[in-house]
Amino acid sequence: MSSLCATQANPSPIPGPPPPPTTPRRAARPPSPASPEAAMASSLSSRSLLRRVASLASGRVRANHRVLSSSSSSSSSSAAAAAERASPSLDEPAEAVHMTEVCIRRLKELHGKEPPTEVKMLRLSVEAGGCSGFQYSFSLDDKKNSDDRVFEKDGVKLVVDDVSYDFVKGATVDYEEELIRSAFVVSTNPSAVGGCSCKSSFMVK
């Protein structure tokens, strides 16, 4: 009786299901070395990329060189044009009426269209009128009057009558070519304090 009770009090454990069988892990394969063909293809691709990059860089260098050369040429042309319109040389009197290189060149062109015996001078005179009170007047003349002042440079002559001279002492005569007109103009005048944009009319000090 006591043995039966002991057996009922401590029943034997029921065995569970068996664990699943474990699959052995395979060792990782080392990376296979690249074949010679693949290495050669990679090298050719790298060289092709380098050639394209070098070609692009060379093209940009040439383009920058052309831009710099163009800028240098433009600067040189602007400097040359400015030099032609620069102030007269120091050996000319301060109160003389000066002519720019462009003005002289235009007068020589006009002389070339005339017989040598009929070479004319450029006459500058000042008249009352215009939008600012006084205006410049230019003409070609082959006669010199007794009250004329003659200013000569490089074989061309500019004449100014004595009355007009008081208004243009130290002035500079230039020749301008524009779309709407081409004409001789007084580019600078120390005796003027203002004038119109066309440079044909001015006010005196």
PyMOL commands that set and color helices and strands:
alter all, ss='L'
color gray80, all
select helices_A, chain A and resi 2-9+36-84+101-112+116-118+162-165
alter helices_A, ss='H'
color red, helices_A
select strands_A, chain A and resi 98-99+121-128+134-141+148-153+156-161+172-177+182-188+192-195+201-204
alter strands_A, ss='S'
color yellow, strands_A
deselect
rebuild
show_as cartoon
